[in-house]
Amino acid sequence: MIGPIRFACAAALLVGCIRGEHRPAHDVRTLVERQLGCGDVQVAFAPRSPYRDDPLTDDRIDVVAWGCGQVARVRCTPSDPRGGWCEADTTYELPESESLAVVKVLGRYARREGVAQRERIVVDGAELVRPARYEAVAIPVRAGHSRWTLDSRPVTEREHHYTTTSRRRVGNREYETTYYHTRVVRELAVGCEIAFALDAYPGATYRIELDYHGPDRCDVRCAREVATPAGIRLAACEGFGS
């Protein structure tokens, strides 16, 4: 994966993506060719990742481009007719490694605030986003040392009221009509964030629990599952700490 990418999108990309045309792929290809310094880039529109289920409104378009031995995943956002922008996609991906561990992450909440609680799990800079649930998410990770951040914030809704006016002429008379609109905007409120490190053994399974107590108040604990004749027992995590 190459470093961060940010560039302007042509208007054709935005229109074509909505219509499912082939032209936007050409526009993205040209932009990525310049970014990679490669004249032979292939582009495809990608499905949404299973590691991203954002409770915030997100209408960005996922794109993957490859060429000259490099691969870039970008997310493009629609905008006004003048165009939008694209940036590197930091969504978590399944590691290409035979030496893996599994980390189960669970958020515990005495109460949830707002419309939803948004959990963001970052592993070595790659992020998994989901609404808080009463179930853990299992994340395959590369064995060894990794840096983690758990971020949990309430999602709130605000209503914006606005009007638009249209005019039409019938014969010699002009009529004006006013329309009243309501737009609901979802935003993040203050939550908590906590960072730590983990040294994962190959083939091991870990449990990480985030205890959310409120804004700027959360704790995290970690345990490793150990198979014994009496069943699964929990042991301390290796290398766990700030």
C-alpha positions in Angstrom: 0.0 0.0 0.0 1.4 3.4 -0.9 1.4 6.4 1.3 -1.5 8.9 1.6 -3.1 10.0 -1.6 -5.2 13.2 -2.0 -6.1 14.7 -5.3 -9.0 16.5 -7.0 -11.6 14.4 -8.8 -12.9 15.5 -12.2 -16.7 16.2 -12.4 -17.0 13.3 -14.8 -16.0 10.9 -12.0 -18.8 12.1 -9.8 -21.5 11.9 -12.5 -20.2 8.6 -13.9 -20.0 6.9 -10.6 -23.6 7.6 -9.9 -24.6 6.4 -13.4 -22.3 3.4 -13.3 -20.5 4.5 -16.5 -17.0 3.5 -17.6 -15.7 7.1 -18.1 -14.9 7.8 -14.4 -12.5 4.8 -14.2 -10.5 6.5 -17.0 -10.4 9.8 -15.0 -9.3 8.1 -11.8 -6.7 6.1 -13.7 -5.2 9.3 -15.1 -5.0 10.9 -11.6 -3.5 7.8 -10.0 -1.0 7.4 -12.9 0.3 10.9 -12.0 0.4 10.1 -8.3 2.3 6.8 -8.8 4.5 8.0 -11.6 3.3 5.0 -13.5 1.8 4.9 -17.0 0.1 1.6 -16.8 -2.6 1.8 -14.0 -5.7 -0.3 -13.8 -8.7 0.9 -11.8 -11.8 -0.8 -10.4 -14.6 0.3 -8.2 -14.6 -1.7 -5.0 -17.4 -3.0 -2.7 -17.7 -1.6 0.8 -15.4 -3.3 3.2 -16.9 -5.7 5.9 -14.6 -3.8 8.3 -16.5 -0.5 7.8 -20.1 -0.1 8.9 -20.2 3.6 9.8 -23.3 5.0 11.6 -22.4 8.4 10.2 -23.6 9.2 6.8 -20.9 8.2 4.3 -21.6 8.3 0.6 -17.9 8.0 -0.5 -17.0 5.7 -3.4 -14.4 3.0 -2.9 -11.8 2.6 -5.6 -8.8 0.3 -6.0 -6.0 1.1 -8.4 -2.8 -0.9 -9.2 0.2 -0.6 -11.5 4.0 -0.8 -11.6 4.0 -3.1 -8.5 2.0 -0.7 -6.4 -1.6 -0.8 -5.1 -3.6 2.2 -3.9 -7.1 2.1 -2.3 -8.8 5.4 -2.3 -12.2 6.8 -1.3 -13.9 9.5 -3.4 -16.6 11.7 -2.2 -19.3 13.3 -4.4 -19.6 17.0 -4.2 -21.0 19.9 -6.3 -20.7 19.9 -10.1 -17.2 21.4 -9.9 -15.9 18.1 -8.5 -15.0 16.3 -5.3 -11.9 14.8 -3.8 -10.2 11.5 -3.1 -8.0 10.3 -0.3 -6.2 7.2 0.8 -8.5 4.5 2.2 -7.3 3.5 5.7 -10.0 0.8 6.2 -8.5 -2.4 7.8 -7.7 -5.3 5.5 -7.1 -9.0 6.3 -3.3 -9.4 6.7 -1.6 -11.5 4.0 0.4 -13.6 6.5 0.5 -17.2 7.6 1.4 -16.0 11.1 -1.9 -14.7 12.5 -3.7 -14.2 15.8 -7.3 -13.3 16.5 -8.3 -10.4 18.7 -12.0 -10.2 19.8 -13.0 -6.6 20.7 -16.1 -5.9 22.8 -17.4 -2.5 24.0 -19.3 -2.5 27.3 -21.6 0.4 28.0 -23.6 1.2 31.2 -25.7 3.3 28.9 -25.5 4.6 25.4 -26.0 8.2 24.4 -27.3 9.8 21.3 -28.7 8.0 18.2 -25.8 5.4 18.2 -22.4 4.8 19.7 -19.7 4.8 17.0 -16.7 2.5 17.7 -13.5 3.0 15.9 -10.7 0.4 16.2 -7.3 1.3 14.8 -4.6 -1.3 14.4 -1.3 0.0 13.2 -3.0 2.9 11.4 -5.7 0.8 9.7 -9.2 1.4 11.1 -12.4 -0.7 11.6 -15.6 1.3 12.1 -18.9 0.0 13.4 -21.9 0.9 15.5 -21.6 -0.3 19.1 -23.2 -3.7 19.5 -23.7 -6.2 22.3 -21.3 -8.6 20.6 -17.6 -8.7 20.0 -15.9 -8.3 16.6 -13.2 -10.8 15.8 -10.2 -9.2 14.0 -7.5 -11.4 12.4 -4.1 -9.6 13.0 -0.5 -10.3 12.1 1.3 -11.9 15.0 3.9 -9.8 16.8 3.9 -6.2 18.1 1.0 -3.9 17.1 -0.3 -0.5 18.3 -4.0 -0.1 19.0 -6.4 2.7 19.5 -10.0 2.3 20.7 -12.3 5.3 20.1 -16.0 5.4 21.1 -18.2 8.4 20.6 -22.0 9.0 20.7 -23.7 10.0 17.4 -26.2 12.8 17.7 -28.7 14.2 15.2 -29.5 17.9 14.5 -32.2 19.2 12.2 -31.5 21.9 9.7 -34.5 23.8 8.4 -34.2 25.8 5.2 -36.4 27.1 2.3 -36.0 27.2 -1.4 -38.1 29.3 -3.9 -39.1 28.7 -7.4 -40.8 30.9 -9.9 -42.8 30.1 -13.0 -44.7 32.2 -15.5 -48.2 31.5 -16.6 -49.3 33.9 -19.3 -48.5 37.4 -18.2 -48.4 36.4 -14.5 -45.4 35.1 -12.5 -46.0 32.8 -9.6 -43.6 32.2 -6.7 -43.6 29.0 -4.6 -41.7 28.6 -1.4 -40.7 25.1 -0.2 -39.8 24.2 3.3 -37.1 21.5 3.9 -35.6 19.6 6.8 -32.2 18.0 6.6 -31.0 15.7 9.4 -27.2 15.9 10.1 -25.5 13.2 12.2 -22.4 14.4 14.1 -20.0 12.9 16.7 -20.2 14.1 20.3 -17.4 13.9 22.9 -16.5 10.3 23.7 -13.3 8.6 24.9 -10.2 7.3 23.3 -7.5 4.9 24.7 -4.3 3.6 23.1 -2.2 0.6 23.9 0.2 -2.0 22.5 -0.1 -5.8 22.2 2.4 -8.5 21.4 0.3 -11.3 19.8 1.5 -14.9 19.6 0.8 -16.8 16.3 -2.4 -18.8 16.6 -3.4 -17.2 19.9 -6.9 -15.7 20.6 -7.2 -12.5 22.7 -10.1 -10.7 24.3 -10.0 -6.9 24.5 -12.8 -5.1 26.4 -13.5 -1.4 26.3 -15.4 -0.2 29.4 -17.1 3.1 28.4 -18.2 5.2 31.4 -18.8 8.5 29.6 -17.0 11.4 27.9 -13.2 11.1 28.5 -13.8 8.1 30.8 -13.0 4.7 29.6 -10.8 1.7 30.6 -9.5 -1.2 28.6 -8.4 -4.7 29.6 -7.0 -7.6 27.7 -6.9 -11.4 28.3 -5.5 -14.4 26.2 -7.6 -17.5 25.8 -5.8 -20.6 26.9 -7.2 -24.1 26.2 -7.0 -26.4 29.2 -8.5 -29.8 30.0 -11.1 -27.9 32.0 -12.0 -25.7 29.1 -11.0 -22.1 28.1 -9.2 -20.2 30.8 -8.0 -16.6 30.6 -4.3 -15.5 31.0 -2.6 -12.1 30.9 -1.8 -10.6 27.5 1.8 -10.4 26.3 3.2 -6.9 25.9 -0.1 -5.2 26.8 0.2 -1.7 28.0 0.5 1.9 26.9 
